[in-house]
Structure formats: structure tokens, C-alpha cells
Amino acid sequence: MGPIAKDFAKARQPRIGKARPAKLATWLFVVAALVVLMVSVGGITRLTESGLSITQWQPITGAIPPLSEAAWQAEFDQYKQIPEYQNVTGPAGMDLAAFKFIYFWEWFHRLLGRIIGLAFALPLAWFWIRGAIPAGYKPRLVALLALGALQGAFGWFMVRSGLSGEMTDVSHFWLSIHLLTALFTLAGLVWTALDLRGLAFTARSRPARLKPLTMGVAAVVFVQLLLGAWVAGLNAGLASDSWPLMQGGFVPEYDSSRGFFYALTHDPYLLHFLHRWWAWAAVAALIVLARAVKRSNRLASISLHIAYGTMIALGIGTVLSGVELWVAVAHQLVGALLVIALACAAHIYGRRTKRTGIAGLQSVPI
């Protein structure tokens, strides 16, 4: 074995004491998968109007659903006190059986949140006690834990926004904060896992940088995700069932009586229009990033193309189907997968390794 080959073999087996970056990376990928599931269930919860079915936040006892008919009736009676039941579902004839259906999705959504919290906090404590966390990663992992806690708090603020006053639904602003925090956390989990994979590959690996190009692409995609969250919160997907035209024209009529800014943040027709056409700005930005990483990692480039292509197709399908439940849920699921593909491509573009003179160290697997 020549000297270069020996150096490369040593790099593949870095001496980092008790640290176990590969195991931490696997753990973070599992948590990321749970977050993707959470986002999908959150979409079902929103589309079935289930979000306000549980009117209290009980972090411990709330994990157990009603176990008797009397308990179910008590939950239903609490739901009857809020504006959504009094003005929407009650007049539509909701009975206890229908209430149980929407209750299940909100309960399952909250249960997944609890599971994700435990799936992150308990292994984090174990790795910490065992000294398995590499130097410099403890603050980042604690930050991810804090983001998860914020996600739960934002979820309750979202629910609370629809329980009082004249609101028959949750605030679309709180919904967007809740969803975008989940997607930001998802990107952070994937990014950190990839950094740890690189460290497992070679001790000379350093955390990837977020470069100007990837920050620009992320900003364009962020706007699209924000618009999508507002469209979901305002049920603006129902503003049109045709594509590419709306109301027989390219630009729909919308209410501008309270000013353009108010319409920009509240009018379902304008938001639907912006969401369907800003998507192409996001596509253009993602194509630029996909081309930038194609030479370094062809799979990452292909994954980006597949993600945004599927996202566009499902978005059009959601409109044409009149927001069919499973088409719309698939659209949101692929949105989460697009965030993962974007995080992977951005990480590859910003990846760096200390100079070693050894060929191939830049080719850290995803």
C-alpha cells in the first residue's frame, strides 16, 4: 500500500475519541423522517378541519384519548362552545361520530409531536452522557431541541387563535409560523446530519457553509412556502379549480378596498394567484442550484429536479381536483421532501475539507 493510500485509509478511520458522528447522523435522519410524517399529518389535520377539535393543551394527560362514551361526550361538549362549531360544523349537522373523526387527526398530530420530542431529547441525553457528541456540536443540537419546543408552543398559539372571538378557523399567520418552523427544523436536522456524516468519513471534515447562492435560492423557496401556508390557512386553494387561468383570466379579481398590502396578506384570490406563479421563480432558482451541484453530486441534482417537478404537478392537480384531500396532502409531503433535497444540495455546494493533499476527500457521501 502506497503512502497516499495509507493516508486515505487513516482519513476514513478518524481518531475522535468517544465521539460517534455516524451514529448521531443516523439518529438525526430518523428524527427528520418523523418530522416529514408530522408535516404530512399536519396537512391532513388542516384539510379535514380537525385542528380545533381539542380545545385544551395538556402535554401529559392529553396523550391519552377519551376512553369512554362519557369522556367523548365531554370533549364534544367543549368543542360545541367554540365559534367553529357554532357557525360552521354545528349548522352542517356534525354528530359525535363525525367529531371523533376530526378529534383523531388532531390527537394523532399532537401525539407525533410528543414522540418526536422524546425521540430527540432522550438520545441527545444518552449521547451527551456517553461523551459521543463531537466537539462543537452540542450547541447546535441544543438549538434543534429548542426549535422543537418552539414548534409545540407555536402549534398551541395557532390553535388558541381559533378558539375565541369570531374566528371559525386558526390564524393563517400562526399556521405559517407553525409550518415554516417545522420545515426550518427539518432542514437543520438534515444539514447537521450531513456535517456529522462528513466527520465520520474523515476527521478533517469541517461543517459546510451556507453560501450566497444557496441563501438566495432558500429565500426564493421560503417565499413560496410562506405563500403556500397562507393559501392553506385561508382555504385559498378553493379560489380556483382551473389552470392556468383563474376566473377565465390570467389575473383574478380581488378585494383591494383595504389596500394592496392587506390584500397581499389576506385575500384568497390574490394569494392563490401569487402562490401558483411564484412557484416558477422557485423552479428557476432550484434549477440554478441543481446545475451548480451537478458536477459534484449528480444524484443531488436529479433529486432537486424530481422534487420541484413533482411539487408543480401535484400543485396543479390539487387545483384541478378542487383540493382533493390526498392530492393536497401529497403536495405538502413533497414540499417537505423538497426542503430535504434543497438542504442536501446546499450542503454539497458549501462543503469544505481542510487541505490534506489527498485526492477524493471532498467526495463525502450524502
ROPATI-105124 format. One record per residue: x, y, z of N, C-alpha, C in turn; residue number from 1. Coordinates in steps of 0.1 Angstrom, whole numbers, plus 5000, padded with zeros to 4 digits. Layout:
! ROPATI-105124
{{X,Y,Z},{X,Y,Z},{X,Y,Z},NUM}
...
! end
This chain:
! ROPATI-105124
{{5009,4988,5000},{5000,5000,5000},{5009,5012,5000},1}
{{5007,5021,4990},{5015,5033,4989},{5012,5043,5000},2}
{{5020,5054,5001},{5018,5064,5012},{5005,5071,5011},3}
{{5000,5075,4998},{4988,5082,4996},{4976,5073,5001},4}
{{4977,5060,4997},{4966,5051,5001},{4965,5049,5016},5}
{{4977,5049,5022},{4977,5047,5037},{4971,5060,5044},6}
{{4975,5071,5038},{4969,5084,5044},{4954,5084,5042},7}
{{4949,5080,5031},{4935,5079,5028},{4928,5070,5037},8}
{{4934,5058,5040},{4928,5048,5049},{4927,5054,5063},9}
{{4937,5062,5067},{4936,5068,5081},{4925,5078,5081},10}
{{4924,5085,5070},{4913,5096,5070},{4899,5090,5071},11}
{{4898,5078,5066},{4885,5071,5066},{4882,5066,5080},12}
{{4892,5065,5089},{4890,5060,5103},{4896,5070,5112},13}
{{4889,5082,5113},{4894,5093,5121},{4894,5089,5136},14}
{{4904,5095,5143},{4905,5093,5158},{4899,5105,5164},15}
{{4887,5103,5169},{4879,5114,5175},{4874,5109,5189},16}
{{4882,5101,5196},{4879,5097,5210},{4866,5090,5210},17}
{{4857,5093,5220},{4845,5086,5222},{4834,5091,5212},18}
{{4836,5102,5205},{4826,5107,5196},{4821,5097,5186},19}
{{4809,5097,5183},{4803,5087,5174},{4794,5095,5163},20}
{{4801,5102,5154},{4793,5111,5145},{4784,5103,5136},21}
{{4788,5091,5132},{4780,5083,5123},{4767,5079,5129},22}
{{4767,5075,5142},{4755,5071,5149},{4746,5084,5152},23}
{{4752,5095,5154},{4744,5107,5156},{4737,5111,5143},24}
{{4745,5109,5132},{4739,5113,5119},{4727,5104,5116},25}
{{4728,5091,5119},{4717,5082,5116},{4705,5085,5125},26}
{{4707,5089,5138},{4697,5093,5147},{4690,5106,5141},27}
{{4697,5115,5137},{4691,5128,5132},{4683,5125,5119},28}
{{4687,5116,5111},{4680,5113,5099},{4666,5106,5102},29}
{{4667,5098,5113},{4654,5092,5118},{4644,5102,5123},30}
{{4650,5112,5130},{4641,5123,5136},{4636,5131,5124},31}
{{4644,5133,5114},{4640,5141,5102},{4628,5133,5095},32}
{{4629,5120,5094},{4618,5112,5088},{4605,5114,5096},33}
{{4606,5114,5109},{4594,5117,5118},{4589,5130,5115},34}
{{4597,5140,5113},{4592,5154,5110},{4585,5154,5097},35}
{{4590,5147,5087},{4582,5146,5074},{4569,5140,5076},36}
{{4568,5129,5084},{4555,5123,5088},{4546,5134,5095},37}
{{4552,5141,5104},{4544,5151,5112},{4538,5162,5102},38}
{{4546,5166,5092},{4542,5176,5083},{4530,5171,5075},39}
{{4531,5158,5071},{4520,5152,5063},{4507,5151,5071},40}
{{4509,5146,5084},{4497,5145,5093},{4491,5159,5096},41}
{{4500,5169,5097},{4495,5183,5099},{4487,5187,5087},42}
{{4491,5183,5075},{4483,5186,5063},{4469,5180,5063},43}
{{4469,5167,5068},{4456,5161,5069},{4447,5168,5079},44}
{{4453,5171,5090},{4446,5178,5101},{4440,5191,5096},45}
{{4448,5199,5088},{4443,5211,5083},{4432,5209,5073},46}
{{4434,5200,5064},{4424,5198,5053},{4411,5192,5058},47}
{{4411,5185,5069},{4399,5179,5074},{4393,5188,5085},48}
{{4398,5200,5086},{4393,5210,5096},{4393,5204,5111},49}
{{4404,5196,5114},{4405,5189,5127},{4412,5197,5137},50}
{{4418,5208,5134},{4428,5215,5143},{4422,5220,5155},51}
{{4409,5224,5155},{4403,5229,5167},{4394,5220,5175},52}
{{4395,5207,5172},{4387,5197,5178},{4391,5194,5193},53}
{{4404,5197,5196},{4409,5196,5210},{4411,5210,5215},54}
{{4403,5214,5225},{4403,5228,5229},{4412,5231,5240},55}
{{4420,5221,5245},{4429,5223,5257},{4443,5218,5253},56}
{{4453,5223,5260},{4466,5218,5258},{4471,5212,5271},57}
{{4472,5198,5271},{4475,5190,5282},{4487,5181,5278},58}
{{4499,5186,5280},{4511,5179,5275},{4513,5165,5279},59}
{{4508,5162,5292},{4510,5148,5297},{4497,5140,5295},60}
{{4486,5144,5302},{4474,5137,5302},{4467,5137,5288},61}
{{4471,5147,5280},{4465,5148,5266},{4469,5137,5257},62}
{{4480,5129,5261},{4484,5118,5252},{4475,5107,5252},63}
{{4465,5106,5262},{4456,5096,5262},{4442,5101,5257},64}
{{4437,5095,5247},{4424,5099,5241},{4412,5096,5250},65}
{{4400,5101,5248},{4389,5097,5256},{4387,5081,5256},66}
{{4384,5075,5267},{4383,5061,5267},{4368,5056,5270},67}
{{4359,5065,5272},{4345,5061,5274},{4336,5070,5267},68}
{{4324,5066,5265},{4314,5075,5258},{4312,5088,5266},69}
{{4312,5087,5279},{4310,5099,5287},{4322,5109,5285},70}
{{4334,5103,5284},{4345,5112,5281},{4345,5118,5267},71}
{{4340,5110,5257},{4339,5115,5244},{4328,5127,5244},72}
{{4318,5124,5251},{4307,5135,5251},{4312,5147,5257},73}
{{4320,5146,5268},{4325,5158,5274},{4335,5166,5265},74}
{{4343,5159,5257},{4351,5165,5247},{4343,5172,5237},75}
{{4332,5165,5232},{4324,5171,5222},{4316,5184,5227},76}
{{4312,5183,5240},{4306,5195,5246},{4315,5207,5247},77}
{{4328,5204,5249},{4338,5215,5249},{4339,5221,5235},78}
{{4339,5212,5225},{4341,5217,5211},{4329,5225,5207},79}
{{4317,5222,5213},{4305,5229,5209},{4305,5244,5214},80}
{{4314,5247,5223},{4315,5261,5228},{4323,5270,5220},81}
{{4330,5265,5209},{4338,5274,5201},{4331,5279,5189},82}
{{4335,5290,5183},{4328,5296,5171},{4328,5286,5159},83}
{{4338,5278,5157},{4338,5269,5146},{4326,5260,5146},84}
{{4322,5254,5157},{4311,5245,5158},{4298,5253,5157},85}
{{4297,5265,5164},{4285,5273,5164},{4281,5278,5151},86}
{{4292,5281,5142},{4289,5288,5130},{4291,5280,5117},87}
{{4299,5269,5119},{4302,5261,5107},{4298,5246,5108},88}
{{4305,5239,5116},{4302,5224,5117},{4289,5221,5124},89}
{{4285,5228,5134},{4272,5226,5140},{4261,5227,5131},90}
{{4259,5239,5124},{4248,5240,5114},{4249,5230,5103},91}
{{4261,5225,5100},{4262,5215,5090},{4258,5201,5094},92}
{{4255,5200,5107},{4250,5187,5112},{4260,5178,5118},93}
{{4271,5183,5124},{4281,5174,5129},{4275,5166,5141},94}
{{4278,5153,5142},{4274,5145,5153},{4286,5140,5160},95}
{{4284,5131,5170},{4296,5126,5178},{4305,5118,5169},96}
{{4300,5110,5160},{4308,5101,5152},{4317,5110,5143},97}
{{4312,5121,5137},{4320,5130,5129},{4330,5137,5138},98}
{{4326,5140,5150},{4336,5147,5159},{4348,5137,5162},99}
{{4345,5125,5164},{4355,5115,5167},{4366,5114,5156},100}
{{4361,5116,5144},{4370,5115,5132},{4380,5127,5132},101}
{{4375,5139,5134},{4384,5151,5134},{4392,5151,5147},102}
{{4387,5146,5158},{4395,5145,5170},{4407,5136,5168},103}
{{4405,5125,5161},{4416,5115,5160},{4428,5122,5153},104}
{{4425,5130,5142},{4437,5135,5135},{4444,5146,5143},105}
{{4437,5154,5151},{4444,5164,5159},{4451,5157,5170},106}
{{4445,5146,5176},{4452,5139,5187},{4464,5132,5181},107}
{{4463,5126,5170},{4475,5119,5164},{4486,5129,5160},108}
{{4482,5141,5155},{4492,5151,5152},{4499,5155,5165},109}
{{4492,5157,5176},{4499,5161,5188},{4507,5149,5194},110}
{{4502,5137,5192},{4510,5125,5197},{4523,5124,5190},111}
{{4523,5127,5177},{4535,5126,5169},{4545,5137,5174},112}
{{4540,5149,5178},{4548,5159,5183},{4555,5154,5196},113}
{{4548,5147,5205},{4553,5142,5217},{4564,5131,5214},114}
{{4561,5123,5204},{4570,5112,5201},{4583,5118,5195},115}
{{4582,5128,5187},{4594,5134,5181},{4602,5141,5192},116}
{{4596,5147,5202},{4603,5153,5213},{4611,5143,5221},117}
{{4605,5132,5223},{4612,5121,5231},{4623,5115,5222},118}
{{4620,5113,5209},{4630,5107,5200},{4642,5116,5198},119}
{{4641,5129,5201},{4652,5137,5201},{4659,5139,5214},120}
{{4651,5142,5225},{4656,5145,5238},{4663,5134,5244},121}
{{4657,5122,5244},{4663,5110,5251},{4676,5106,5245},122}
{{4677,5104,5232},{4690,5100,5226},{4700,5111,5228},123}
{{4696,5124,5227},{4705,5135,5229},{4712,5134,5243},124}
{{4703,5131,5253},{4708,5130,5267},{4718,5118,5268},125}
{{4715,5107,5261},{4723,5095,5261},{4737,5098,5255},126}
{{4736,5104,5243},{4749,5107,5236},{4757,5117,5244},127}
{{4751,5126,5251},{4758,5136,5259},{4765,5130,5270},128}
{{4758,5121,5278},{4763,5114,5289},{4775,5105,5285},129}
{{4774,5099,5274},{4784,5089,5269},{4796,5096,5263},130}
{{4795,5110,5261},{4806,5117,5255},{4807,5114,5240},131}
{{4796,5111,5234},{4796,5107,5220},{4794,5118,5210},132}
{{4792,5130,5216},{4789,5142,5207},{4802,5148,5203},133}
{{4806,5150,5191},{4818,5156,5187},{4819,5171,5192},134}
{{4831,5175,5193},{4833,5189,5198},{4827,5199,5188},135}
{{4820,5209,5194},{4814,5219,5186},{4799,5217,5182},136}
{{4794,5205,5185},{4781,5201,5180},{4770,5202,5191},137}
{{4774,5203,5204},{4764,5204,5214},{4755,5216,5213},138}
{{4761,5228,5211},{4752,5240,5209},{4742,5238,5198},139}
{{4746,5232,5187},{4737,5231,5176},{4726,5221,5179},140}
{{4729,5210,5186},{4719,5200,5189},{4709,5206,5199},141}
{{4714,5214,5209},{4705,5220,5218},{4696,5230,5211},142}
{{4701,5237,5201},{4693,5247,5194},{4682,5239,5186},143}
{{4685,5228,5181},{4675,5220,5174},{4664,5215,5184},144}
{{4668,5212,5196},{4659,5208,5206},{4650,5220,5210},145}
{{4656,5232,5211},{4648,5244,5214},{4638,5247,5203},146}
{{4642,5245,5190},{4633,5247,5179},{4621,5237,5180},147}
{{4624,5225,5184},{4613,5216,5186},{4603,5220,5196},148}
{{4608,5226,5207},{4599,5231,5218},{4591,5243,5213},149}
{{4598,5252,5206},{4591,5263,5200},{4580,5259,5190},150}
{{4583,5248,5183},{4573,5243,5174},{4560,5239,5181},151}
{{4561,5232,5192},{4550,5229,5200},{4542,5241,5206},152}
{{4550,5251,5210},{4544,5263,5215},{4536,5271,5204},153}
{{4543,5271,5192},{4536,5278,5181},{4523,5271,5177},154}
{{4524,5257,5178},{4512,5250,5175},{4500,5253,5184},155}
{{4503,5255,5197},{4492,5258,5206},{4487,5273,5204},156}
{{4497,5282,5201},{4492,5296,5198},{4483,5296,5186},157}
{{4487,5287,5176},{4478,5286,5164},{4464,5281,5167},158}
{{4464,5271,5175},{4450,5265,5179},{4443,5276,5187},159}
{{4449,5282,5197},{4443,5292,5205},{4437,5303,5197},160}
{{4443,5307,5186},{4439,5318,5178},{4425,5315,5172},161}
{{4421,5303,5171},{4408,5299,5165},{4397,5296,5176},162}
{{4400,5297,5188},{4391,5293,5199},{4382,5304,5205},163}
{{4386,5316,5202},{4378,5327,5208},{4374,5337,5198},164}
{{4366,5347,5202},{4362,5358,5193},{4353,5353,5183},165}
{{4354,5358,5171},{4345,5354,5160},{4352,5345,5150},166}
{{4365,5341,5153},{4372,5332,5144},{4366,5318,5143},167}
{{4364,5313,5131},{4359,5300,5129},{4371,5291,5123},168}
{{4383,5296,5124},{4394,5289,5119},{4407,5295,5126},169}
{{4418,5288,5125},{4430,5293,5131},{4436,5305,5122},170}
{{4444,5313,5128},{4450,5324,5121},{4460,5318,5111},171}
{{4459,5323,5099},{4468,5318,5088},{4483,5323,5091},172}
{{4484,5333,5099},{4498,5338,5103},{4504,5328,5112},173}
{{4496,5324,5122},{4502,5314,5132},{4504,5300,5125},174}
{{4495,5297,5115},{4497,5284,5108},{4510,5285,5100},175}
{{4513,5296,5094},{4526,5297,5086},{4538,5296,5095},176}
{{4537,5303,5107},{4548,5302,5116},{4550,5288,5121},177}
{{4539,5281,5124},{4540,5267,5128},{4546,5258,5118},178}
{{4541,5259,5105},{4546,5251,5094},{4561,5254,5091},179}
{{4564,5267,5089},{4577,5270,5085},{4588,5267,5096},180}
{{4584,5268,5108},{4593,5264,5119},{4596,5249,5118},181}
{{4586,5241,5114},{4588,5226,5112},{4598,5224,5101},182}
{{4596,5231,5090},{4604,5229,5078},{4618,5234,5080},183}
{{4620,5245,5088},{4633,5250,5091},{4640,5240,5100},184}
{{4633,5234,5110},{4639,5224,5118},{4643,5212,5110},185}
{{4635,5208,5101},{4638,5197,5092},{4651,5199,5084},186}
{{4652,5211,5079},{4665,5215,5072},{4677,5214,5081},187}
{{4675,5219,5093},{4686,5219,5103},{4690,5205,5107},188}
{{4680,5196,5108},{4683,5182,5112},{4691,5176,5101},189}
{{4687,5178,5088},{4694,5172,5077},{4708,5178,5075},190}
{{4709,5191,5076},{4722,5197,5075},{4732,5192,5085},191}
{{4727,5192,5098},{4736,5187,5109},{4740,5173,5107},192}
{{4730,5164,5102},{4733,5150,5100},{4744,5149,5089},193}
{{4743,5157,5079},{4753,5156,5068},{4767,5161,5073},194}
{{4767,5171,5081},{4780,5175,5087},{4786,5164,5095},195}
{{4778,5157,5103},{4783,5146,5111},{4787,5134,5102},196}
{{4780,5132,5091},{4784,5121,5081},{4798,5124,5076},197}
{{4800,5137,5073},{4813,5141,5068},{4824,5139,5078},198}
{{4821,5142,5091},{4831,5140,5101},{4833,5125,5104},199}
{{4823,5116,5102},{4825,5102,5103},{4834,5097,5091},200}
{{4833,5104,5080},{4841,5100,5068},{4856,5103,5070},201}
{{4858,5115,5076},{4872,5120,5078},{4872,5130,5089},202}
{{4882,5129,5098},{4883,5139,5109},{4887,5152,5104},203}
{{4891,5153,5092},{4895,5166,5086},{4883,5174,5081},204}
{{4871,5167,5080},{4859,5174,5075},{4855,5186,5084},205}
{{4850,5196,5078},{4846,5208,5086},{4831,5211,5082},206}
{{4823,5217,5091},{4809,5220,5087},{4808,5228,5074},207}
{{4798,5224,5067},{4796,5231,5054},{4791,5246,5057},208}
{{4794,5254,5047},{4790,5268,5048},{4777,5271,5040},209}
{{4769,5280,5044},{4757,5285,5037},{4762,5296,5028},210}
{{4764,5294,5015},{4770,5304,5006},{4759,5313,5000},211}
{{4763,5324,4995},{4753,5334,4989},{4743,5328,4979},212}
{{4748,5319,4970},{4739,5313,4961},{4728,5305,4968},213}
{{4732,5297,4977},{4722,5289,4984},{4713,5297,4993},214}
{{4718,5308,4999},{4709,5316,5007},{4699,5323,4998},215}
{{4703,5327,4986},{4693,5333,4976},{4683,5323,4972},216}
{{4687,5311,4969},{4677,5301,4965},{4668,5298,4976},217}
{{4673,5297,4988},{4665,5294,5000},{4655,5305,5003},218}
{{4659,5317,5000},{4650,5329,5002},{4638,5328,4992},219}
{{4641,5325,4980},{4630,5324,4970},{4621,5312,4973},220}
{{4626,5301,4978},{4618,5290,4982},{4610,5293,4994},221}
{{4616,5300,5003},{4609,5304,5016},{4596,5312,5013},222}
{{4597,5321,5003},{4585,5329,4999},{4574,5320,4994},223}
{{4578,5310,4986},{4568,5301,4981},{4562,5293,4992},224}
{{4570,5288,5001},{4564,5281,5012},{4555,5289,5021},225}
{{4559,5302,5023},{4551,5311,5031},{4537,5313,5024},226}
{{4538,5316,5011},{4525,5317,5003},{4517,5305,5004},227}
{{4523,5293,5003},{4516,5281,5004},{4509,5279,5018},228}
{{4516,5283,5028},{4510,5282,5042},{4498,5292,5043},229}
{{4499,5304,5038},{4488,5313,5038},{4476,5308,5030},230}
{{4479,5302,5018},{4469,5296,5010},{4461,5286,5018},231}
{{4469,5277,5025},{4462,5266,5033},{4454,5272,5044},232}
{{4460,5282,5051},{4453,5288,5062},{4440,5295,5059},233}
{{4439,5301,5047},{4427,5308,5042},{4418,5300,5033},234}
{{4422,5287,5032},{4414,5278,5022},{4414,5284,5008},235}
{{4425,5291,5005},{4426,5298,4992},{4428,5288,4980},236}
{{4431,5275,4983},{4432,5266,4972},{4418,5264,4965},237}
{{4407,5267,4972},{4394,5266,4966},{4390,5279,4958},238}
{{4399,5288,4957},{4396,5301,4949},{4395,5298,4934},239}
{{4401,5287,4930},{4400,5284,4915},{4402,5269,4914},240}
{{4394,5263,4904},{4396,5249,4901},{4400,5248,4886},241}
{{4406,5258,4881},{4411,5258,4867},{4426,5262,4867},242}
{{4433,5258,4857},{4447,5261,4855},{4450,5262,4840},243}
{{4458,5271,4835},{4465,5282,4842},{4456,5294,4845},244}
{{4444,5296,4839},{4436,5307,4841},{4428,5307,4855},245}
{{4425,5318,4860},{4416,5319,4872},{4404,5328,4868},246}
{{4392,5324,4871},{4380,5331,4868},{4380,5336,4853},247}
{{4385,5327,4844},{4385,5330,4830},{4396,5340,4825},248}
{{4405,5344,4834},{4415,5353,4830},{4428,5350,4837},249}
{{4439,5357,4834},{4452,5354,4840},{4453,5359,4854},250}
{{4449,5372,4856},{4449,5378,4869},{4435,5378,4875},251}
{{4432,5372,4886},{4418,5372,4891},{4414,5386,4898},252}
{{4402,5388,4899},{4397,5399,4906},{4399,5397,4921},253}
{{4403,5407,4929},{4404,5405,4943},{4400,5418,4950},254}
{{4398,5417,4963},{4393,5429,4971},{4405,5438,4975},255}
{{4406,5449,4969},{4416,5459,4972},{4411,5471,4980},256}
{{4399,5470,4985},{4393,5481,4992},{4400,5485,5005},257}
{{4408,5476,5010},{4415,5479,5023},{4430,5481,5020},258}
{{4434,5483,5007},{4447,5485,5004},{4454,5472,4998},259}
{{4465,5474,4990},{4471,5462,4984},{4478,5454,4995},260}
{{4484,5460,5005},{4492,5452,5015},{4482,5442,5022},261}
{{4470,5448,5026},{4461,5439,5033},{4456,5428,5023},262}
{{4454,5431,5011},{4450,5420,5001},{4461,5410,5000},263}
{{4474,5415,5000},{4485,5406,4998},{4486,5396,5009},264}
{{4481,5399,5021},{4483,5391,5032},{4469,5384,5036},265}
{{4458,5388,5030},{4445,5383,5034},{4436,5378,5023},266}
{{4438,5383,5011},{4428,5380,5000},{4431,5366,4994},267}
{{4422,5356,4995},{4425,5343,4990},{4427,5342,4975},268}
{{4421,5351,4967},{4423,5351,4953},{4437,5356,4949},269}
{{4441,5367,4955},{4454,5372,4952},{4465,5362,4957},270}
{{4463,5357,4969},{4474,5347,4974},{4474,5335,4965},271}
{{4463,5330,4961},{4463,5318,4952},{4470,5321,4939},272}
{{4468,5333,4934},{4475,5337,4921},{4490,5338,4924},273}
{{4494,5344,4934},{4508,5346,4937},{4515,5332,4940},274}
{{4508,5323,4947},{4514,5310,4950},{4516,5302,4937},275}
{{4506,5302,4928},{4508,5294,4916},{4518,5299,4907},276}
{{4521,5313,4907},{4531,5318,4897},{4544,5321,4903},277}
{{4545,5323,4916},{4558,5325,4922},{4565,5311,4922},278}
{{4558,5300,4921},{4563,5287,4920},{4574,5286,4909},279}
{{4572,5293,4898},{4581,5293,4887},{4594,5300,4890},280}
{{4593,5311,4898},{4605,5317,4903},{4613,5307,4912},281}
{{4606,5300,4920},{4613,5290,4928},{4619,5279,4920},282}
{{4612,5275,4909},{4618,5265,4900},{4630,5270,4893},283}
{{4630,5282,4889},{4642,5288,4882},{4654,5288,4892},284}
{{4651,5292,4904},{4662,5292,4914},{4668,5278,4917},285}
{{4659,5269,4918},{4663,5255,4921},{4671,5249,4909},286}
{{4667,5253,4897},{4674,5248,4885},{4689,5253,4886},287}
{{4690,5266,4890},{4704,5272,4891},{4712,5264,4901},288}
{{4706,5261,4913},{4713,5253,4923},{4716,5239,4918},289}
{{4706,5233,4912},{4708,5219,4907},{4720,5218,4897},290}
{{4721,5228,4888},{4732,5229,4879},{4746,5231,4886},291}
{{4745,5239,4897},{4757,5242,4904},{4763,5230,4911},292}
{{4755,5220,4915},{4760,5209,4922},{4761,5196,4913},293}
{{4757,5197,4901},{4756,5186,4892},{4769,5179,4891},294}
{{4780,5186,4889},{4793,5180,4887},{4798,5174,4900},295}
{{4795,5179,4912},{4799,5174,4925},{4791,5162,4929},296}
{{4778,5162,4926},{4769,5151,4930},{4757,5151,4921},297}
{{4757,5142,4912},{4747,5142,4902},{4733,5137,4908},298}
{{4734,5129,4918},{4722,5124,4925},{4715,5135,4932},299}
{{4722,5144,4938},{4716,5156,4945},{4709,5165,4935},300}
{{4715,5167,4923},{4709,5175,4912},{4697,5169,4907},301}
{{4697,5156,4905},{4685,5149,4900},{4674,5149,4910},302}
{{4677,5148,4923},{4667,5148,4933},{4660,5162,4934},303}
{{4667,5172,4932},{4661,5186,4932},{4651,5187,4920},304}
{{4655,5182,4908},{4647,5183,4897},{4634,5175,4899},305}
{{4635,5163,4904},{4624,5154,4907},{4614,5161,4917},306}
{{4620,5166,4928},{4612,5172,4938},{4604,5184,4933},307}
{{4610,5193,4926},{4602,5205,4922},{4593,5201,4911},308}
{{4596,5192,4902},{4587,5188,4892},{4575,5181,4897},309}
{{4577,5172,4907},{4565,5165,4914},{4557,5176,4921},310}
{{4564,5185,4928},{4557,5195,4935},{4547,5204,4926},311}
{{4552,5207,4915},{4544,5215,4905},{4532,5207,4900},312}
{{4535,5194,4896},{4524,5186,4891},{4513,5184,4902},313}
{{4517,5181,4914},{4508,5179,4925},{4500,5192,4928},314}
{{4507,5204,4927},{4500,5216,4929},{4489,5219,4919},315}
{{4492,5216,4906},{4482,5218,4896},{4471,5208,4898},316}
{{4475,5195,4902},{4465,5185,4905},{4456,5189,4916},317}
{{4461,5195,4927},{4453,5200,4938},{4443,5210,4934},318}
{{4447,5219,4925},{4437,5229,4920},{4426,5223,4911},319}
{{4430,5214,4902},{4421,5208,4893},{4411,5199,4900},320}
{{4416,5193,4911},{4407,5183,4918},{4398,5190,4928},321}
{{4399,5203,4929},{4391,5210,4939},{4396,5207,4953},322}
{{4410,5206,4954},{4416,5204,4967},{4412,5190,4973},323}
{{4413,5180,4964},{4411,5166,4969},{4421,5163,4980},324}
{{4416,5157,4991},{4424,5155,5003},{4438,5149,5000},325}
{{4438,5137,4994},{4451,5130,4993},{4460,5137,4983},326}
{{4455,5144,4973},{4464,5151,4964},{4470,5163,4971},327}
{{4462,5170,4979},{4467,5181,4986},{4477,5177,4997},328}
{{4475,5166,5003},{4484,5161,5013},{4497,5157,5007},329}
{{4496,5150,4995},{4508,5146,4988},{4516,5159,4984},330}
{{4509,5169,4980},{4516,5182,4977},{4524,5187,4988},331}
{{4518,5187,5000},{4525,5191,5012},{4537,5182,5016},332}
{{4535,5169,5014},{4545,5159,5017},{4557,5162,5008},333}
{{4555,5164,4995},{4566,5166,4986},{4573,5180,4989},334}
{{4565,5189,4995},{4571,5202,4999},{4582,5199,5010},335}
{{4579,5190,5019},{4589,5187,5029},{4601,5179,5023},336}
{{4598,5171,5013},{4609,5164,5007},{4618,5173,4998},337}
{{4611,5184,4993},{4618,5194,4985},{4628,5201,4995},338}
{{4623,5204,5007},{4632,5211,5017},{4644,5202,5020},339}
{{4642,5189,5021},{4654,5180,5023},{4663,5180,5011},340}
{{4658,5179,4999},{4666,5180,4987},{4674,5193,4986},341}
{{4667,5204,4990},{4674,5217,4989},{4685,5217,5000},342}
{{4682,5212,5012},{4693,5212,5022},{4705,5204,5018},343}
{{4702,5192,5012},{4713,5184,5007},{4722,5191,4996},344}
{{4715,5197,4987},{4722,5203,4976},{4730,5215,4981},345}
{{4724,5223,4990},{4731,5235,4996},{4743,5230,5004},346}
{{4741,5219,5011},{4753,5214,5019},{4764,5209,5010},347}
{{4761,5203,4999},{4771,5199,4990},{4778,5211,4984},348}
{{4771,5221,4980},{4776,5233,4974},{4785,5240,4984},349}
{{4782,5239,4997},{4790,5246,5007},{4800,5238,5015},350}
{{4802,5225,5010},{4810,5216,5017},{4825,5220,5016},351}
{{4832,5218,5027},{4847,5221,5027},{4854,5211,5035},352}
{{4867,5209,5032},{4875,5200,5039},{4889,5206,5040},353}
{{4895,5205,5052},{4909,5210,5053},{4918,5204,5043},354}
{{4927,5212,5038},{4936,5207,5028},{4945,5196,5033},355}
{{4945,5185,5026},{4953,5174,5031},{4962,5168,5020},356}
{{4960,5173,5008},{4968,5167,4997},{4963,5153,4993},357}
{{4952,5149,4998},{4947,5135,4995},{4935,5137,4986},358}
{{4936,5131,4974},{4925,5132,4964},{4913,5124,4969},359}
{{4902,5130,4967},{4889,5122,4970},{4883,5126,4983},360}
{{4889,5134,4992},{4883,5137,5005},{4871,5146,5003},361}
{{4870,5153,4992},{4858,5161,4990},{4846,5153,4987},362}
{{4847,5141,4983},{4836,5132,4979},{4830,5125,4990},363}
{{4826,5133,5000},{4819,5127,5012},{4805,5123,5008},364}
{{4800,5110,5010},{4787,5106,5006},{4776,5114,5013},365}
{{4765,5116,5007},{4753,5123,5013},{4748,5114,5025},366}
! end
